[in-house]
Amino acid sequence: MKPTFLYKQAIVFREDLKLSPGKMAVQAAHASVGVILKSDILTYVLSNWLKEGFRKIVLKVKTEQDIFDLEQKCILNNIPYFVVRDFGLTEIEPDTVTCIGIGPDTNEKINKITGSLGLWR
């Protein structure tokens, strides 16, 4: 039987940046850890997400503006988030917005923000 997950975190990348797989992995790590360190996530949400195996999904948007639109939706819906801006030491220019980490929170709340986005493949 497949386990039921009630919580998740979304990492949303820009499609218009052509990042190497390694760069994407690092940026995803920044987004995931950044949102945990930056926010006031409710203790029970964080605890339950960790107990469930800290599930994540990776999604895509077309542009930087789409990242900022997601940020505004997070603010309006009181969902923790973290926008990643790269230092520009390797593949892209300094201060380039690469992705946003959203949550962890309930699937319902995350889906309200990201439900129309496609999976990164």
C-alpha positions in Angstrom: 0.0 0.0 0.0 1.3 3.4 -1.0 1.9 5.8 2.0 -0.3 8.9 2.4 1.5 12.1 2.6 -0.2 15.2 4.1 2.7 17.7 3.9 5.2 18.7 1.2 7.6 21.4 0.0 7.7 22.7 -3.5 10.9 23.9 -5.3 10.0 25.9 -8.4 12.7 26.6 -11.0 12.8 29.0 -13.9 12.8 27.3 -17.3 14.5 30.2 -19.1 17.7 29.5 -17.2 19.8 26.7 -18.6 21.4 25.4 -15.4 23.5 22.3 -15.2 22.1 19.4 -13.1 24.7 20.1 -10.4 23.8 23.7 -10.3 20.1 22.9 -10.0 20.8 20.5 -7.2 22.6 23.1 -5.2 20.0 25.7 -5.9 17.2 23.3 -4.7 19.2 22.7 -1.5 19.5 26.4 -0.9 15.7 26.8 -1.5 14.8 23.9 0.9 17.1 24.9 3.7 16.6 28.6 3.2 12.8 28.4 3.8 13.3 26.3 6.9 15.9 28.7 8.4 14.1 31.9 7.4 10.5 31.3 8.3 8.4 30.8 11.3 7.0 27.4 10.3 4.6 26.0 12.8 6.3 23.4 14.9 3.7 20.7 14.2 3.9 21.3 10.4 7.6 21.0 10.4 7.6 18.0 12.7 4.9 16.2 10.6 6.7 17.0 7.4 10.0 15.6 8.8 8.2 12.4 10.1 6.7 11.8 6.6 10.2 11.9 5.1 10.3 15.6 4.1 8.6 15.1 0.7 9.5 17.6 -2.0 8.3 18.2 -5.6 10.2 20.2 -8.3 8.1 22.3 -10.6 8.8 24.9 -13.3 7.8 28.4 -14.4 8.8 30.3 -17.5 10.4 33.5 -16.1 11.7 35.4 -13.1 8.4 37.3 -12.9 6.6 34.0 -12.4 8.8 33.5 -9.3 7.9 36.9 -8.0 4.2 36.1 -8.6 4.6 32.9 -6.6 6.3 34.9 -3.8 3.3 37.3 -3.6 0.8 34.3 -3.5 2.9 32.9 -0.6 2.7 36.2 1.2 -1.0 36.5 0.7 -1.7 32.9 1.9 0.8 33.0 4.8 2.9 30.1 3.4 6.6 30.0 4.1 8.9 30.6 1.2 12.5 31.5 0.2 13.6 33.1 -3.1 17.1 31.9 -4.1 19.4 34.6 -5.6 22.7 33.1 -6.9 26.1 34.6 -5.9 27.1 34.3 -9.6 30.4 32.5 -9.0 29.9 29.8 -11.6 27.2 29.6 -14.3 25.1 32.7 -14.1 25.3 36.4 -13.3 25.3 37.6 -9.7 21.9 38.1 -8.0 20.1 36.0 -10.6 16.8 34.6 -9.2 16.9 30.8 -9.9 14.1 29.3 -7.9 11.7 29.5 -4.9 11.2 27.1 -2.1 7.6 27.0 -0.9 6.6 25.3 2.3 6.6 22.8 3.9 2.9 23.0 4.5 -0.1 20.9 3.9 -0.6 19.5 0.4 -3.8 21.6 0.2 -2.0 24.9 0.9 0.9 24.1 -1.4 -1.4 23.0 -4.2 -3.3 26.3 -3.9 -0.1 28.1 -4.9 1.5 25.6 -7.3 -1.3 23.4 -8.5 -1.3 24.7 -12.1 2.5 24.3 -12.5 4.1 21.5 -14.5 6.7 19.1 -13.0 10.3 19.6 -13.9 11.4 16.7 -16.0 
